[in-house]
Each structure stands twice: as structure tokens, then as C-alpha cells.
């Protein structure tokens, strides 16, 4: 009787990996090395930004744990002021890295808990192993491309300068108000008005006060000039994108597309594109709302249930902008489906009810903007600026 030859096929055992948790600080980096979730991490310190020293510690850890030289290395660190350059360095050296949201790391719920860098790196190393095993225990941060990261600096800088301009304006008005003078540096010829200004008793303003006000005024003028320069660059980029320039980026094209909607200006469209739609990919509307922190957070324990409001766990710039755009949308898009929904649900509610409902409008609008820039679906009942111009010219 013939015997059937059998081939011994063995499944290759996956090679052990080295897991490294990084606790970053200004002067030093604390590294935690482990190979399994049950193994206590080996703690080492290197000088901050000492990349060669870090790689040397990784090789030393492989020798210590008996791993081959080509064993895979997986690292993790918390998102913070160090940004993404460390991630790019690790990826460039063949190391698989994840950046996690610090707020997503589980902590002990006792009223008092010990917290040190050593304990933090131990916990982070354990969570990295669990995450690599497929457990959903960490919230991973998406790393933007280097070009997209640089592109979003322009609207952020404009926003920062506007805050400083408001601060300078308030300082000028507050200093003058202490002497009974109410002057707004944004209106008229401020220096002439300041020269003619008098105190409550008709006397001239003190010399030191004038020096302080003029110092703030010089800063205010500089900020206005800088803001105009940056806004001109932003408008020029959108103008080139509308013309179909091949040098325009995807974010600039999407910003130009969003600004075609009535109620959405160049500033709003540019921020939405660079911060949100320019490089990110969304699978559904829930992801869109969650990334902006506009989703609800229910609280239920047994019978009682209540809503705690929106999560506020996403991009604060987008969340703040969308609330502003929601109010503008109600004014400039009165026939849109979202506007009609707002009036039907609010009715004669007071200001508190309207403020709560406007958050829902902001979430709905953000989803509609996503469909508009990604799938070309115009929000139901919305009017484009081009269609409005055609209607006016025909009339």
C-alpha cells in the first residue's frame, strides 16, 4: 500500500520585539525598555535630543534582553511641545513609533496616587505592549506630513497676532480710562486725539502715562502691519488656488472651495482646510464630530442618565471656529436645511436654549463641509457665492 508523503510545514514564530517608552523633558529623556507586558521595564536616562545616545541605548537593550540585532523596535511617547520631529527621526531609523494623547492614558482612580517620571514610563511601556497586541488602550495621534504641519502655521500666527493686538488695545484703553479718558486706538487719528485729551479736571495727561500709552500704541501699529502682511499672503494663496495654479496645495484648494459657500469667508475656509480637511481622512460623520470635540458625552449609572455636554476632546481651534460659523450660517444661509432645523427645534427658546442648539448646528455644518470638500455634495438648501452673483446680475 502506497504511503502519502507528508511535508512538515511549520509556521514561523514571529520575532520578539523591543518595546521602548519615552518620557520626554527639557533636559533629559527617560527610556523604559521591555519585551512583554509582564516584564518590568528597564529604565535608562539619556540627555535630551541626544539621538546617537538614544540609538546606542536601544542596541544595548537588545543585547541585554538577548534579542537579535535586527529585532523590531516599537516606541511610544506622549504628544506635547516636542511635536513630531522625534517621530520622524524614529521612523527614519526603521523604528515603529506611535504618539498618544496624554489624556487617554488610564490612571488609578484613588484620591491620591503616586506620580513620577519613572512610574509614568513604566505604565507607558506596559500600555505600548498591550497596544501592539491589538488592545484598544491608547488613543493614537495622527502625525501630519511635514508640509501640512508647516502650512497650518500661517493661520495660527494670524490668530496669535490678533490676540496680541486685542491685548494692546485693552491696555491702551485701560490706562486712559484710569484718568477719565475714553479713547479707542482703532478709530480716527489716535495720536491727535491723545494730544487733545484732558483729564477730568481739564489738565493735561501725565507725562509717564503718555509714555506708557505711546509704547503700547507702537506695538499696536506693528501688530496691525504684521497681520495685514500675513492676511495678504493668505488671500494671495487662495487666489492662486481659485485660478487652478499647479503650485497650490490640497489644503489651499479645499480652502478656496469652502470659501465659495455663502457665510464662509477666506479666514474660516483656510483654517478649516489647514487644520482639518487638508490632510486628514475620515471614514464617517462620527469621526468628523469627534475630532472637533463636538460629540456628546452621556453619563449613566443604573437608572439616572444625563448629558454632560460636548466632549471638547478635539481640535479647539476648529470647535471655536465652527461655533462662529454656525451663527453666520443662520444669517447668510436662511433657506438651508440646517438653518430650518435650528428654527424648528429652538422655536421661542431663550438665549440658553439657542446657545445649546448652536453647538448641534456647528456639528451638522462640519459634517456637511466634509461632504462638500471630499464628495462635492453641496449642503442642502445652501447658496454658493457664484450662484448668488449670477442671480444678481440676471436681475
Secondary structure by P-SEA (a helix, b strand, c coil): cbbbbbbbcccccccbbbbbbbbccccbbbbbbbccccccbbbbbbcccaaaaaaaaaaaaaaaacccccccccccccccccccaaaaaaaaacbbbbbbccccbbbbccccccccaaaaaaaaaaaaaaaaacccccbbbbbccaaaaaaaaaaaaaaaaaaaaaaaaaaaaaaaaaacbbbbccccaaaaaaaaccccccccccaaaaaaaaaaaaaaaaaaaaaaaaaaaaaaaaaaaaaccccccaaaaaaaaaaccccccaaaaaaaaaccccccccccaaaaaaaaccbbbbbbcccbbbbccccccccaaaaaaaaaaaaaaaacccccaaaaaaaaaaccccaaaaaaaaaaaaaaaaaaaaaaaaccccccccccaaaaaaaaaac
